[in-house]
Amino acid sequence: MSILPKILVVDDDPDIVEILRYNLSLAGYEVKSAANGKEAIKKAKLFIPQIILLDIMMP
């Protein structure tokens, strides 16, 4: 059993999140997403991703 690399995608635009989730999953990553900073912090503590892709222009 192999362990997939983990990525957390943080963006308030659901279309961007879905595009990233789809493509990263196809590339062999385990992907979780968050729509805001508070949710991202909670998910990062539980999911422990290797990479966080963060939108810097969120409200």
PyMOL CGO cylinders between C-alpha atoms (Angstrom):
from pymol import cmd
from pymol.cgo import CYLINDER

trace = [
    CYLINDER, 0.00, 0.00, 0.00, 1.49, 3.34, -1.04, 0.3, 1, 1, 1, 1, 1, 1,
    CYLINDER, 1.49, 3.34, -1.04, 0.84, 6.62, 0.72, 0.3, 1, 1, 1, 1, 1, 1,
    CYLINDER, 0.84, 6.62, 0.72, -0.28, 9.43, -1.58, 0.3, 1, 1, 1, 1, 1, 1,
    CYLINDER, -0.28, 9.43, -1.58, 1.32, 12.86, -1.16, 0.3, 1, 1, 1, 1, 1, 1,
    CYLINDER, 1.32, 12.86, -1.16, -1.16, 15.25, 0.50, 0.3, 1, 1, 1, 1, 1, 1,
    CYLINDER, -1.16, 15.25, 0.50, -2.13, 18.70, -0.78, 0.3, 1, 1, 1, 1, 1, 1,
    CYLINDER, -2.13, 18.70, -0.78, -4.48, 21.20, 0.85, 0.3, 1, 1, 1, 1, 1, 1,
    CYLINDER, -4.48, 21.20, 0.85, -6.09, 23.65, -1.60, 0.3, 1, 1, 1, 1, 1, 1,
    CYLINDER, -6.09, 23.65, -1.60, -7.38, 26.89, -0.04, 0.3, 1, 1, 1, 1, 1, 1,
    CYLINDER, -7.38, 26.89, -0.04, -9.50, 29.14, -2.25, 0.3, 1, 1, 1, 1, 1, 1,
    CYLINDER, -9.50, 29.14, -2.25, -12.85, 30.91, -1.94, 0.3, 1, 1, 1, 1, 1, 1,
    CYLINDER, -12.85, 30.91, -1.94, -13.71, 30.23, -5.61, 0.3, 1, 1, 1, 1, 1, 1,
    CYLINDER, -13.71, 30.23, -5.61, -15.36, 26.77, -5.82, 0.3, 1, 1, 1, 1, 1, 1,
    CYLINDER, -15.36, 26.77, -5.82, -14.60, 26.47, -9.55, 0.3, 1, 1, 1, 1, 1, 1,
    CYLINDER, -14.60, 26.47, -9.55, -10.86, 26.90, -8.96, 0.3, 1, 1, 1, 1, 1, 1,
    CYLINDER, -10.86, 26.90, -8.96, -10.96, 24.41, -6.09, 0.3, 1, 1, 1, 1, 1, 1,
    CYLINDER, -10.96, 24.41, -6.09, -12.73, 21.81, -8.24, 0.3, 1, 1, 1, 1, 1, 1,
    CYLINDER, -12.73, 21.81, -8.24, -10.29, 22.23, -11.14, 0.3, 1, 1, 1, 1, 1, 1,
    CYLINDER, -10.29, 22.23, -11.14, -7.30, 21.85, -8.82, 0.3, 1, 1, 1, 1, 1, 1,
    CYLINDER, -7.30, 21.85, -8.82, -8.83, 18.91, -6.93, 0.3, 1, 1, 1, 1, 1, 1,
    CYLINDER, -8.83, 18.91, -6.93, -9.62, 17.08, -10.16, 0.3, 1, 1, 1, 1, 1, 1,
    CYLINDER, -9.62, 17.08, -10.16, -6.23, 17.58, -11.80, 0.3, 1, 1, 1, 1, 1, 1,
    CYLINDER, -6.23, 17.58, -11.80, -4.17, 16.93, -8.68, 0.3, 1, 1, 1, 1, 1, 1,
    CYLINDER, -4.17, 16.93, -8.68, -6.16, 13.77, -7.92, 0.3, 1, 1, 1, 1, 1, 1,
    CYLINDER, -6.16, 13.77, -7.92, -5.52, 12.52, -11.46, 0.3, 1, 1, 1, 1, 1, 1,
    CYLINDER, -5.52, 12.52, -11.46, -1.82, 13.22, -10.92, 0.3, 1, 1, 1, 1, 1, 1,
    CYLINDER, -1.82, 13.22, -10.92, -1.81, 10.93, -7.87, 0.3, 1, 1, 1, 1, 1, 1,
    CYLINDER, -1.81, 10.93, -7.87, -2.23, 13.31, -4.94, 0.3, 1, 1, 1, 1, 1, 1,
    CYLINDER, -2.23, 13.31, -4.94, -4.64, 13.10, -2.02, 0.3, 1, 1, 1, 1, 1, 1,
    CYLINDER, -4.64, 13.10, -2.02, -6.39, 16.47, -2.04, 0.3, 1, 1, 1, 1, 1, 1,
    CYLINDER, -6.39, 16.47, -2.04, -8.48, 18.25, 0.58, 0.3, 1, 1, 1, 1, 1, 1,
    CYLINDER, -8.48, 18.25, 0.58, -9.86, 21.77, 0.27, 0.3, 1, 1, 1, 1, 1, 1,
    CYLINDER, -9.86, 21.77, 0.27, -10.89, 24.71, 2.41, 0.3, 1, 1, 1, 1, 1, 1,
    CYLINDER, -10.89, 24.71, 2.41, -12.83, 27.85, 1.50, 0.3, 1, 1, 1, 1, 1, 1,
    CYLINDER, -12.83, 27.85, 1.50, -11.34, 30.22, 4.08, 0.3, 1, 1, 1, 1, 1, 1,
    CYLINDER, -11.34, 30.22, 4.08, -8.44, 30.68, 6.48, 0.3, 1, 1, 1, 1, 1, 1,
    CYLINDER, -8.44, 30.68, 6.48, -10.11, 29.30, 9.61, 0.3, 1, 1, 1, 1, 1, 1,
    CYLINDER, -10.11, 29.30, 9.61, -11.24, 26.16, 7.80, 0.3, 1, 1, 1, 1, 1, 1,
    CYLINDER, -11.24, 26.16, 7.80, -7.74, 25.78, 6.30, 0.3, 1, 1, 1, 1, 1, 1,
    CYLINDER, -7.74, 25.78, 6.30, -6.07, 25.88, 9.71, 0.3, 1, 1, 1, 1, 1, 1,
    CYLINDER, -6.07, 25.88, 9.71, -8.44, 23.23, 11.10, 0.3, 1, 1, 1, 1, 1, 1,
    CYLINDER, -8.44, 23.23, 11.10, -7.96, 20.95, 8.08, 0.3, 1, 1, 1, 1, 1, 1,
    CYLINDER, -7.96, 20.95, 8.08, -4.18, 21.43, 8.04, 0.3, 1, 1, 1, 1, 1, 1,
    CYLINDER, -4.18, 21.43, 8.04, -3.95, 20.30, 11.68, 0.3, 1, 1, 1, 1, 1, 1,
    CYLINDER, -3.95, 20.30, 11.68, -5.94, 17.12, 10.97, 0.3, 1, 1, 1, 1, 1, 1,
    CYLINDER, -5.94, 17.12, 10.97, -4.84, 16.33, 7.40, 0.3, 1, 1, 1, 1, 1, 1,
    CYLINDER, -4.84, 16.33, 7.40, -1.14, 17.36, 7.77, 0.3, 1, 1, 1, 1, 1, 1,
    CYLINDER, -1.14, 17.36, 7.77, -0.47, 18.13, 4.08, 0.3, 1, 1, 1, 1, 1, 1,
    CYLINDER, -0.47, 18.13, 4.08, 2.98, 18.22, 2.50, 0.3, 1, 1, 1, 1, 1, 1,
    CYLINDER, 2.98, 18.22, 2.50, 1.92, 21.25, 0.41, 0.3, 1, 1, 1, 1, 1, 1,
    CYLINDER, 1.92, 21.25, 0.41, -0.69, 23.98, 0.85, 0.3, 1, 1, 1, 1, 1, 1,
    CYLINDER, -0.69, 23.98, 0.85, -1.85, 25.82, -2.28, 0.3, 1, 1, 1, 1, 1, 1,
    CYLINDER, -1.85, 25.82, -2.28, -3.21, 29.11, -0.98, 0.3, 1, 1, 1, 1, 1, 1,
    CYLINDER, -3.21, 29.11, -0.98, -5.10, 31.86, -2.81, 0.3, 1, 1, 1, 1, 1, 1,
    CYLINDER, -5.10, 31.86, -2.81, -3.58, 35.14, -1.63, 0.3, 1, 1, 1, 1, 1, 1,
    CYLINDER, -3.58, 35.14, -1.63, -6.50, 37.30, -2.83, 0.3, 1, 1, 1, 1, 1, 1,
    CYLINDER, -6.50, 37.30, -2.83, -9.26, 35.90, -0.61, 0.3, 1, 1, 1, 1, 1, 1,
    CYLINDER, -9.26, 35.90, -0.61, -11.56, 38.32, 1.23, 0.3, 1, 1, 1, 1, 1, 1,
]
cmd.load_cgo(trace, "trace")
